[in-house]
């Protein structure tokens, strides 16, 4: 439900910004303020998730997001919105997202056994894709066309519905107080550094994190130029581009659903490395595309392989991390991963300007290929299998005392 709200909001906010101003910098700022909280406050959110009851945190955060979105909807209806109030609302809701998403991922080990992590995460990722991309985007545009305040009112409703669903979960979602060394007696910066130390000191999480940064750097280069390539070079209409993204979302859904079976058939090492190779190869292949049908087919493959990889790597991270560090693990990796996306986007624009519209696809695919090499060389197959066969608990590798 909350991802459906996110999909509505991410489409409606830039459309509303376009109604308020024609300044391209201010309009581009909408995207920036949606990413910024993960980079600026993400590590703090991870420490909070590991300090407090995650179920109560989810309820409180979604309730707050619902209230903020509801008040904003009323402001839009009364035509009392400025670009700065739009930014403020976007930041507050995105900060809530850093807490809610981290807490939800940290809750998975309390709701599924390790051998079912892929199934659980496959369902989570599938729900995210269906609600955020397949349904949320088009629905947000339609609701905004009906009246500018409607998608924000619906956004508020989805967050409040999420509160109800979380309240129906009676299982403890952690953290386990007996495994948490009195975090309230320590400064929060210690918790943040402990999270980073654990991620970058772990023999499995470290290569996964470096590879995630490279994949997102290359993926940012590919996706940033996709709309210009599809519309100006291939000749798709704006509607056609929307269908392209929708087809990619369907591919992602298929990849997320298929992930557990692929792991069962090929193993985690082969699935992780293989999907990286597929994404790299398909990204480079985009440079040779000259028809809309071929573009759609290649984008479908990229989206499917990416979703499969996300399910498997997310499951491994949860299995590798003790309960007391789950929230900080999520935000530490997302800080590195999401921070690479805007860098890739800027690099893509510079390369396209100097070397042509197709060159960023080769660049992005090459960077993702480097991630595949990192994974192939640094991931230990035996360690991967051992992680997947045991529950996360305090006996797993701990963070160094920083």
Rosetta blueprint (number, residue, H / E / L):
1 X L
2 X H
3 X H
4 X H
5 X H
6 X H
7 X H
8 X H
9 X H
10 X H
11 X H
12 X H
13 X H
14 X H
15 X H
16 X H
17 X H
18 X H
19 X H
20 X H
21 X L
22 X L
23 X L
24 X H
25 X H
26 X H
27 X H
28 X H
29 X H
30 X H
31 X H
32 X H
33 X H
34 X H
35 X H
36 X H
37 X H
38 X H
39 X H
40 X H
41 X L
42 X H
43 X H
44 X H
45 X H
46 X H
47 X H
48 X H
49 X H
50 X L
51 X L
52 X L
53 X L
54 X H
55 X H
56 X H
57 X H
58 X H
59 X H
60 X H
61 X H
62 X H
63 X H
64 X H
65 X H
66 X H
67 X H
68 X H
69 X H
70 X H
71 X H
72 X H
73 X H
74 X H
75 X H
76 X H
77 X H
78 X L
79 X L
80 X L
81 X L
82 X L
83 X H
84 X H
85 X H
86 X H
87 X H
88 X H
89 X H
90 X H
91 X H
92 X H
93 X H
94 X H
95 X H
96 X H
97 X H
98 X H
99 X H
100 X H
101 X H
102 X H
103 X H
104 X H
105 X H
106 X H
107 X H
108 X H
109 X H
110 X H
111 X H
112 X L
113 X L
114 X H
115 X H
116 X H
117 X H
118 X H
119 X H
120 X H
121 X H
122 X H
123 X H
124 X H
125 X H
126 X H
127 X H
128 X H
129 X H
130 X H
131 X H
132 X H
133 X H
134 X H
135 X H
136 X H
137 X H
138 X H
139 X H
140 X H
141 X H
142 X H
143 X H
144 X H
145 X H
146 X H
147 X L
148 X L
149 X L
150 X H
151 X H
152 X H
153 X H
154 X H
155 X H
156 X H
157 X H
158 X H
159 X H
160 X H
161 X H
162 X H
163 X H
164 X H
165 X H
166 X H
167 X H
168 X L
169 X L
170 X L
171 X L
172 X L
173 X L
174 X L
175 X L
176 X L
177 X H
178 X H
179 X H
180 X L
181 X L
182 X L
183 X H
184 X H
185 X H
186 X L
187 X L
188 X H
189 X H
190 X H
191 X H
192 X H
193 X H
194 X H
195 X H
196 X H
197 X H
198 X H
199 X H
200 X H
201 X H
202 X L
203 X L
204 X L
205 X H
206 X H
207 X H
208 X H
209 X H
210 X H
211 X H
212 X H
213 X H
214 X H
215 X H
216 X H
217 X H
218 X H
219 X H
220 X H
221 X H
222 X H
223 X H
224 X H
225 X H
226 X H
227 X H
228 X H
229 X H
230 X H
231 X H
232 X H
233 X H
234 X H
235 X L
236 X L
237 X L
238 X H
239 X H
240 X H
241 X H
242 X H
243 X H
244 X H
245 X H
246 X H
247 X H
248 X H
249 X H
250 X H
251 X H
252 X H
253 X H
254 X H
255 X H
256 X H
257 X H
258 X H
259 X H
260 X H
261 X H
262 X H
263 X H
264 X H
265 X H
266 X H
267 X L
268 X H
269 X H
270 X H
271 X H
272 X H
273 X H
274 X H
275 X H
276 X H
277 X H
278 X H
279 X H
280 X H
281 X H
282 X H
283 X H
284 X H
285 X H
286 X H
287 X H
288 X H
289 X L
290 X L
291 X L
292 X H
293 X H
294 X H
295 X H
296 X H
297 X H
298 X H
299 X H
300 X H
301 X H
302 X H
303 X H
304 X H
305 X H
306 X H
307 X H
308 X H
309 X H
310 X H
311 X H
312 X H
313 X H
314 X H
315 X H
316 X H
317 X H
318 X H
319 X H
320 X H
321 X L
322 X L
323 X H
324 X H
325 X H
326 X H
327 X H
328 X H
329 X H
330 X H
331 X H
332 X H
333 X H
334 X H
335 X H
336 X H
337 X H
338 X H
339 X H
340 X H
341 X H
342 X H
343 X H
344 X H
345 X H
346 X H
347 X H
348 X H
349 X H
350 X H
351 X H
352 X H
353 X H
354 X H
355 X H
356 X L
357 X L
358 X L
359 X H
360 X H
361 X H
362 X H
363 X H
364 X H
365 X H
366 X H
367 X H
368 X H
369 X H
370 X H
371 X H
372 X H
373 X H
374 X H
375 X H
376 X H
377 X H
378 X H
379 X L
380 X L
381 X H
382 X H
383 X H
384 X H
385 X H
386 X H
387 X H
388 X H
389 X L
390 X L
391 X L
392 X L
393 X L
394 X L
395 X L
396 X L
397 X L
398 X L
399 X L
400 X L
401 X L
402 X L
